[in-house]
Amino acid sequence: MNSQQNRTCKWEAPKERKLNVDATIFEITGERWLGAGFVVRNVSGEVELAGTRRMLIGQTMEEVELAALVWSLCCCQRENIMIKEIDMDCKVVVDWIKGRHLSGILGHIVEDYLNLMVSINCDASLHCPREGNEVTHLLAKRAKDMSEEIMAWFDLSHMLDDIQLVIIREASSSFEGG
């Protein structure tokens, strides 16, 4: 296994501020919903911004992942949080972004994403397996059971207990090297 493959097997502390994003599709009373989750962490693994949102949108997983990306970047832009790297577990979308895939039915969303990347000084969108994106996956799944449409946090202490535990475990294992 090369170092790049090894790097993406679990969450790792970033060299600069990093955004992780994930999305999920679920049904509520016969309607398809999108659950989006994101977390911004600094070089110490501390949470600077995190959020989860439920939206009535998305026919394909790629559309859902793109919608989650655009929403999370809009949140970062609004809070003036600059990101250097974005990790997500949808390889198709990462490939579209890297290839600047602007044609097709979702091309306008890819273009919106690329423009938002520039606005927050982001220069990398990387694929990571689900194991490296556990916190955002939990946040996206949590959207189904929320009473609010959107929830956001600016630090770990206000987040849901189960998500706090995963963040602490990931940061500890990243800094301990195992």
C-alpha positions in Angstrom: 0.0 0.0 0.0 1.5 3.4 -0.9 1.6 6.4 1.4 -1.4 8.1 -0.2 -3.6 5.0 0.2 -2.4 4.6 3.8 -3.1 8.3 4.5 -6.8 8.0 3.7 -7.7 4.9 5.8 -8.6 7.1 8.8 -9.0 10.7 9.6 -5.7 12.5 9.9 -4.8 15.8 11.4 -4.4 18.3 8.6 -1.3 20.4 7.9 -3.7 23.3 7.4 -7.4 23.8 8.2 -9.5 21.0 6.6 -13.1 20.5 5.8 -14.7 17.0 5.7 -18.1 16.7 4.1 -20.6 13.8 3.6 -24.3 13.3 2.6 -26.9 10.7 2.9 -30.4 10.1 1.4 -33.3 9.0 3.5 -37.1 9.0 3.4 -39.6 10.7 5.7 -43.3 10.1 5.0 -42.6 9.0 1.4 -40.4 11.9 0.5 -36.7 11.7 -0.3 -34.5 13.9 1.8 -30.8 14.8 1.9 -28.9 14.8 5.1 -25.7 16.9 4.8 -22.9 17.0 7.4 -19.6 18.9 7.6 -16.8 19.6 10.0 -13.9 22.1 9.8 -10.9 21.2 12.0 -7.6 23.0 12.5 -4.1 21.5 12.7 -4.7 20.5 16.3 -7.8 18.6 15.3 -10.0 21.1 17.1 -13.5 21.8 15.7 -13.9 25.4 14.3 -17.2 24.9 12.6 -19.5 21.9 12.1 -23.0 21.6 10.8 -25.8 19.3 9.7 -28.8 20.0 7.5 -31.9 18.3 6.1 -33.0 19.3 2.6 -35.8 18.0 0.4 -33.6 17.5 -2.7 -31.6 15.1 -4.7 -32.3 12.3 -7.0 -28.8 10.8 -7.2 -26.1 10.3 -4.7 -23.8 12.5 -6.7 -26.4 15.4 -6.7 -26.8 14.9 -2.9 -23.0 15.0 -2.3 -22.6 18.1 -4.5 -25.5 19.9 -2.7 -23.8 19.1 0.7 -20.5 20.4 -0.6 -21.9 23.7 -1.8 -23.9 24.2 1.4 -20.8 23.5 3.6 -18.6 25.9 1.6 -21.3 28.6 1.8 -21.3 28.1 5.6 -17.5 28.5 5.6 -17.6 31.5 3.3 -20.3 33.2 5.5 -18.1 32.6 8.6 -14.9 33.8 6.7 -13.2 30.4 7.4 -10.5 29.7 4.8 -10.0 26.0 3.9 -7.0 24.5 2.1 -8.3 20.9 1.7 -11.6 19.2 1.4 -12.1 15.4 1.9 -15.2 13.5 0.9 -16.0 9.8 0.3 -17.8 10.2 -3.1 -15.0 9.5 -5.7 -17.3 10.3 -8.7 -17.8 13.8 -7.4 -14.1 14.3 -6.5 -13.3 13.2 -10.1 -15.8 15.6 -11.6 -14.3 18.5 -9.5 -10.7 17.6 -10.4 -11.7 17.3 -14.1 -13.8 20.5 -14.0 -16.8 18.5 -15.3 -19.1 21.4 -16.2 -21.3 19.6 -18.7 -24.4 17.5 -17.9 -27.3 18.0 -15.6 -25.1 18.7 -12.5 -22.5 20.8 -14.2 -23.9 24.0 -12.8 -23.5 22.7 -9.3 -19.9 21.6 -10.0 -19.3 25.2 -11.3 -20.8 26.7 -8.2 -18.6 24.5 -6.0 -15.4 25.5 -8.0 -16.3 29.2 -7.6 -16.8 28.7 -3.8 -13.5 26.9 -3.6 -11.7 30.0 -5.0 -13.6 32.3 -2.5 -12.2 30.4 0.5 -8.7 29.8 -0.9 -9.2 26.0 -1.2 -7.0 24.2 -3.6 -7.6 20.5 -3.1 -10.6 18.2 -3.1 -9.6 14.7 -2.1 -11.3 11.4 -2.0 -11.2 9.5 1.3 -13.0 6.2 2.3 -15.9 6.3 4.7 -13.5 5.4 7.5 -11.8 8.7 7.1 -15.1 10.6 7.1 -16.9 9.1 10.0 -17.9 12.3 11.8 -19.5 13.9 8.8 -21.3 10.6 8.0 -22.7 10.6 11.5 -23.8 14.3 11.1 -25.4 13.6 7.8 -27.4 10.6 9.2 -28.4 12.7 12.3 -30.3 15.1 10.0 -33.1 12.6 9.7 -34.0 12.8 13.3 -33.5 16.5 14.0 -36.4 18.7 14.9 -34.6 21.7 13.3 -33.7 21.9 9.6 -30.2 23.2 10.3 -27.8 22.9 13.3 -24.3 24.4 13.5 -21.6 24.4 16.2 -18.5 26.5 16.6 -16.7 24.2 19.0 -16.7 20.6 20.2 -18.3 21.3 23.6 -21.7 22.1 22.1 -21.9 19.1 19.8 -23.9 16.0 20.3 -22.2 13.6 22.8 -21.8 10.6 20.4 -20.2 12.9 17.7 -17.9 14.5 20.4 -16.6 11.0 21.2 -15.8 10.2 17.6 -14.0 13.5 17.1 -11.9 13.0 20.2 -11.1 9.4 19.3 -10.1 10.4 15.7 -7.9 13.3 16.9 -6.2 11.1 19.6 -5.4 8.3 17.2 -4.2 10.7 14.6 -1.7 12.4 16.9 -0.7 9.1 18.6 0.0 7.6 15.2 -2.4 4.7 15.6 
